[in-house]
Amino acid sequence: MGVSERGAGAASAGPVAQAGPVGPVGLAGLPKPVQDVNQPMCPSRGVLEHVTSRWGVLVLAALLERSYRFSELRRTIGGVSEKMLAQTLQTLERDGFVHRDAKPVIPPRVDYSLTPLGTEAAEQVWALARWTERQVDTVQAAREAYDKARA
């Protein structure tokens, strides 16, 4: 959402009392508030946190390539614990970014892939991750200059 689309109104005080700009009509026939990540109670903050977390970015990026089984994904994403990978996958599945396909076979087989929404999010965060990789030398030089100026 662009700056011009953001409202300057207060955060929502509940489903009936709305302050600030409103968008399309919601399920209850009431106007839906415009999402503004700068507002403290905006639900988009939680979504942003999930897709930009350390493991969220790496899971989304890996799944851009292809679907993975849990153990394959864990090997692909170096350093992630089993617990953190399970939590991240569950969170991303709940948010609609990841599809979990459990096949009723023995031994059990579960494959993880991106939904269309997940693909869109993964492309965005992966572009940022790649940009970050390209800028490491510049950032390191800035850090050294900062530290030198303060020494």
Secondary structure as UniProt FT lines:
FT   HELIX           3..5
FT   STRAND          22..25
FT   TURN            27..28
FT   STRAND          31..33
FT   TURN            37..38
FT   TURN            40..41
FT   HELIX           44..52
FT   HELIX           54..65
FT   STRAND          68..69
FT   HELIX           70..76
FT   TURN            78..79
FT   HELIX           82..94
FT   TURN            95..96
FT   STRAND          98..103
FT   STRAND          109..114
FT   HELIX           116..150
//
